[in-house]
Amino acid sequence: MRIILFFLGLVALILALLMMVGWIQLSQTREASMPRVNVEGGQTPEFDADVGDIDVGSKNETVTVPDVRVNKPAANETER
């Protein structure tokens, strides 16, 4: 697989080199246009799903939160 990719890359490199030198010149002779498509009718799929029931509730709970205090260093202490 790698050898095929190597040869494809080599061919692309040679093609780009030949275009840069001027041996190969590509020019567009006609503008492209999108095809016209007509879509009619159709039907979306329908599904039935049996899923489990989920009961969501709430309850009051008391939680103890630690008391955090931050003390500023004294003016005579040096910072580290």
Beta strands, then each sheet from edge to edge (+ up, - down):
end
